Amino acid sequence: MQLLFITCTAVASLVLFYLLLINHFPPDIAWKDALFSGLIISIISQILYFIQTYYHAKSQVNFSSLMLVLVLTAFYQILINSAFKLVLGNERWTQYILPFEGARACIVFFIFVTISQYWWINKNKQIQSQVRQQLIEQERALIKAELDNIHQQMQPHFLFNSLNSIAALTELNPKEANRMILLLSDFLRGTLRKDIQTFVPISEEIEQLKRYLEIEKIRFGHRLKTKLNIADECLQTPVPPLLLQPLIENAIKFGLYGSTEEVTISISVLKNESGLYIEVRNPYDPDYVQHKTGKGFGLTSVRRRLALLYNQYDLLTTEKQDKLFITKILIPK
């Protein structure tokens, strides 16, 4: 910015030198006038910059700024006249400089107004940029707080159900209870160490999902069947952590809780032109779902997380086909 301003001052001085020459000023007076004017204007412009750096008016055009420019114009006139009287002498100053005092003052006044406006706009842009950055940081903090809150609410139901199942298995099947404790420990370790804003490869999510499914299969026995269809080209695609588990928990809740039959939940992960496509299919009983109470936190939390992370609100969709409930997620490229 400073280099640009110095360049503009130098160009203005050269233009002034040329204008003086074509108006029949002697070359020695012309270059001295251009040099002194450019130097003084540059110094006063820096004064304007420092003043507007520490005092920034709310409006672009205001009385105090105009008064400041008038004072600085008068200051310029005093300096330029003193310099010319000293260098040229009174006779040549009277002959060449004095007749143009009014025109010079008007031109310099408008130059300083322009410079003042330039510095004001520049300072205003800086302030707006700082305000925008602060708003962005505040928004990020709010998003992180909301994501953390979602993270803290994601596991309680699953954890309570697992602990109840472990308690029931302790007497009936201690070996399975011990296995379930180890699986639950591994699953929670993988859950607690994750930053909900840090993305992980989908392969890591699948491994965590398999731990979860092993726990649920102990709970439900032969009734819970799963089909995984994961395309190899998707394995390194980054996704938000703990994305799949709430979907499968929701599928189990509405697929198994209202049924005594064997239930198959299908999970597909594929790539298409828009990004990573995830689909979960589970059977459901419309009559059971209609009378089921609850807030549906699983799908709501995933939908909200995706909206916060990608700033899109249509990345999770659901549909019903006969007695099949389908949850679809698109992770954009």
C-alpha positions in Angstrom: 0.0 0.0 0.0 2.8 2.4 1.0 4.7 1.6 -2.2 1.6 2.2 -4.3 1.1 5.6 -2.6 4.7 6.6 -3.2 4.4 5.6 -6.8 1.2 7.7 -7.2 2.9 10.7 -5.6 5.9 10.4 -7.9 3.6 10.2 -11.0 1.6 13.2 -9.7 4.9 15.2 -9.3 5.9 14.3 -12.9 2.5 15.4 -14.2 2.8 18.7 -12.3 6.3 19.3 -13.7 5.0 18.8 -17.2 2.0 21.1 -16.7 4.3 23.8 -15.3 6.6 23.5 -18.3 3.8 23.8 -20.9 2.6 26.9 -19.0 6.0 28.6 -19.6 7.5 28.1 -16.1 11.3 28.1 -16.2 12.5 24.5 -15.9 14.4 25.1 -12.6 11.2 26.5 -11.0 9.0 23.8 -12.5 11.1 20.9 -11.1 11.5 22.6 -7.7 7.7 23.2 -7.5 7.0 19.6 -8.5 9.5 18.2 -6.0 8.5 20.4 -3.1 4.8 19.9 -3.7 5.1 16.2 -4.1 7.2 15.9 -0.9 4.9 18.1 1.2 1.8 16.3 -0.1 3.4 13.0 0.7 4.2 14.1 4.3 0.8 15.5 4.9 -0.8 12.4 3.5 1.1 10.3 6.0 -0.2 12.6 8.7 -3.8 12.0 7.4 -3.1 8.3 7.5 -2.0 8.3 11.1 -4.9 10.5 12.2 -7.4 8.3 10.5 -5.7 5.1 11.8 -6.3 6.2 15.4 -9.5 8.2 14.9 -11.9 6.7 12.4 -15.0 8.7 11.7 -18.3 6.7 11.4 -19.3 8.5 8.2 -17.2 8.9 5.1 -18.0 12.7 4.8 -18.1 14.6 8.0 -17.4 18.1 9.4 -14.3 17.1 11.4 -12.6 15.5 8.3 -13.3 18.6 6.2 -11.9 20.9 8.9 -8.9 18.7 9.2 -8.3 18.9 5.4 -8.7 22.7 5.5 -6.1 22.9 8.3 -3.7 20.7 6.4 -4.2 22.7 3.2 -3.3 25.9 5.1 -0.3 24.0 6.6 0.7 23.0 3.0 0.5 26.6 1.8 2.6 27.9 4.6 5.3 25.2 4.0 5.4 25.6 0.2 5.5 29.4 0.4 8.3 29.3 3.0 10.2 26.9 0.9 9.8 28.9 -2.3 10.7 32.2 -0.7 13.9 30.6 0.7 14.9 28.9 -2.5 13.7 31.3 -5.2 13.8 34.6 -3.4 11.0 37.2 -3.0 11.1 38.5 -6.5 10.7 35.2 -8.4 8.2 33.9 -5.7 6.1 37.1 -6.4 6.3 36.6 -10.1 5.6 32.8 -10.5 4.1 31.5 -7.2 1.9 34.2 -5.7 -0.5 34.6 -8.7 -1.5 31.0 -8.5 -1.9 30.8 -4.7 -5.7 30.5 -4.9 -5.7 27.9 -7.6 -3.0 25.9 -5.9 -4.9 26.0 -2.6 -8.1 24.7 -4.3 -6.2 21.9 -6.1 -4.4 20.8 -3.0 -7.6 20.9 -1.0 -9.3 18.5 -3.4 -6.1 16.3 -3.4 -6.2 16.0 0.4 -10.0 15.3 0.3 -9.3 12.5 -2.2 -6.5 11.1 -0.1 -8.6 11.4 3.1 -11.4 9.5 1.4 -8.9 6.9 0.3 -7.5 6.4 3.8 -11.0 6.3 5.3 -12.2 3.6 2.8 -9.1 1.6 3.4 -9.4 1.8 7.2 -13.1 1.0 6.9 -12.3 -2.1 4.9 -9.9 -3.2 7.6 -12.5 -2.7 10.3 -15.1 -4.6 8.4 -12.6 -7.4 7.8 -11.8 -7.6 11.5 -15.6 -7.6 12.3 -16.2 -10.4 9.8 -13.3 -12.4 11.2 -14.7 -12.0 14.7 -18.1 -13.1 13.5 -16.6 -16.1 11.8 -14.7 -17.0 14.9 -17.8 -16.6 17.0 -19.8 -18.7 14.5 -17.1 -21.4 14.6 -17.2 -21.4 18.4 -21.0 -21.7 18.4 -20.8 -24.5 15.8 -18.2 -26.4 17.9 -20.2 -25.9 21.0 -23.3 -27.3 19.3 -21.4 -30.2 17.8 -19.9 -31.0 21.1 -23.4 -30.9 22.7 -24.7 -33.3 20.0 -21.7 -35.6 20.6 -22.4 -35.8 24.3 -26.0 -36.7 23.6 -25.4 -39.4 21.0 -24.5 -42.4 23.2 -26.6 -42.5 26.4 -29.5 -44.7 25.1 -27.1 -47.2 23.5 -24.9 -47.2 26.6 -27.8 -47.7 29.0 -29.2 -50.5 26.9 -25.8 -52.2 26.6 -25.3 -52.0 30.4 -28.8 -53.5 31.0 -28.0 -56.3 28.6 -24.6 -57.0 30.3 -26.4 -57.1 33.7 -28.9 -59.6 32.3 -26.2 -61.7 30.7 -24.0 -61.8 33.8 -26.1 -64.6 35.3 -27.4 -66.2 32.1 -24.3 -66.2 30.1 -21.2 -64.8 31.8 -18.9 -65.6 28.8 -21.1 -63.5 26.5 -21.4 -60.8 29.2 -17.6 -60.6 29.4 -17.3 -60.5 25.6 -19.8 -57.7 25.5 -17.9 -55.7 28.1 -14.7 -55.9 26.0 -16.6 -54.9 22.8 -18.3 -52.0 24.6 -14.9 -50.9 26.0 -13.3 -50.9 22.5 -16.3 -49.1 21.0 -16.4 -46.3 23.7 -12.6 -45.9 23.4 -13.0 -45.3 19.7 -15.9 -42.9 20.3 -14.4 -40.8 23.1 -11.0 -40.1 21.4 -12.6 -38.5 18.4 -13.0 -34.8 17.7 -16.4 -34.5 16.2 -15.1 -31.8 13.8 -12.1 -33.9 12.5 -12.9 -36.0 9.5 -11.8 -39.7 9.3 -11.7 -42.2 6.5 -14.9 -44.1 5.9 -12.9 -47.3 6.5 -12.4 -46.3 10.1 -16.1 -45.5 10.5 -16.9 -49.0 9.1 -14.6 -50.6 11.7 -16.2 -48.7 14.5 -19.6 -49.6 13.1 -18.7 -53.3 13.1 -17.8 -53.0 16.8 -21.2 -51.5 17.5 -23.0 -54.2 15.5 -21.2 -56.9 17.4 -22.5 -55.5 20.6 -26.0 -55.3 19.2 -25.9 -58.8 17.9 -25.1 -60.1 21.4 -28.2 -58.2 22.6 -30.6 -59.4 19.9 -29.0 -62.7 18.9 -30.0 -64.4 15.7 -32.8 -61.7 15.1 -30.3 -59.1 13.9 -28.7 -59.6 10.5 -26.6 -57.1 8.6 -25.4 -56.7 5.0 -22.5 -54.4 4.2 -21.8 -53.3 0.7 -18.8 -51.0 0.8 -17.1 -50.1 -2.5 -13.3 -50.3 -2.4 -12.8 -46.8 -4.0 -14.7 -45.3 -1.0 -12.5 -46.6 1.8 -10.3 -43.5 2.1 -13.0 -40.9 1.6 -13.1 -38.6 4.6 -16.4 -38.4 6.5 -17.5 -36.9 9.9 -16.8 -39.4 12.7 -19.6 -41.2 14.4 -21.8 -40.7 11.4 -23.1 -44.2 10.8 -23.7 -45.4 14.3 -26.8 -43.2 14.9 -28.2 -44.3 11.6 -27.9 -48.0 12.5 -29.1 -47.4 16.0 -32.2 -45.7 14.6 -32.7 -48.7 12.1 -32.4 -51.2 15.0 -34.8 -49.2 17.2 -37.5 -49.1 14.6 -36.7 -52.3 12.8 -36.3 -54.7 15.7 -38.1 -53.2 18.7 -41.6 -53.7 17.2 -40.9 -57.2 15.8 -40.1 -60.7 17.0 -38.8 -61.9 13.6 -35.4 -61.9 12.0 -34.5 -58.5 10.7 -31.9 -57.6 8.1 -30.3 -54.1 8.0 -28.5 -53.2 4.8 -25.7 -50.6 4.6 -24.3 -49.4 1.3 -21.5 -47.0 0.7 -20.8 -46.0 -2.9 -19.4 -43.1 -4.9 -21.3 -41.1 -7.5 -20.8 -37.8 -9.4 -21.9 -35.7 -6.4 -19.8 -37.4 -3.8 -20.1 -40.3 -1.3 -23.5 -41.9 -1.1 -24.5 -43.8 2.0 -27.8 -45.7 2.2 -29.3 -47.6 5.2 -32.3 -49.9 4.7 -34.3 -51.5 7.5 -37.8 -53.0 7.7 -40.3 -51.2 9.9 -43.8 -51.7 11.1 -45.9 -48.5 10.4 -48.3 -49.3 13.2 -45.4 -49.7 15.7 -43.7 -46.5 14.5 -47.0 -44.5 14.7 -47.4 -45.4 18.4 -43.7 -45.2 19.3 -42.8 -42.2 21.5 -39.5 -40.4 21.3 -37.8 -37.4 19.8 -35.9 -39.2 17.0 -32.7 -37.7 18.1 -30.5 -40.0 15.9 -31.5 -38.8 12.5 -32.0 -35.2 13.8 -28.5 -35.0 15.2 -26.9 -36.4 12.0 -28.9 -34.0 9.8 -27.9 -31.1 12.0 -24.2 -32.1 12.1 -24.1 -32.3 8.3 -25.8 -28.9 8.0 -23.2 -27.4 10.3 -20.2 -29.0 8.7 -21.2 -28.6 5.0 -23.6 -25.7 5.2 -26.2 -27.7 3.2 -29.6 -28.8 4.6 -30.6 -31.6 2.2 -27.7 -34.1 2.7 -29.9 -36.5 4.8 -33.1 -37.7 3.3 -35.5 -40.5 4.2 -38.2 -42.4 2.3 -40.6 -45.3 2.9 -41.3 -48.1 0.5 -44.0 -50.4 1.7 -42.5 -51.7 5.0 -39.0 -50.6 4.2 -37.4 -47.4 5.7 -34.5 -46.0 3.7 -32.1 -43.4 5.0 -29.8 -41.7 2.5 -26.8 -39.5 3.1 -24.7 -37.6 0.5 -21.2 -36.4 1.6 -20.4 -33.7 -1.0 -17.1 -33.7 -2.8 
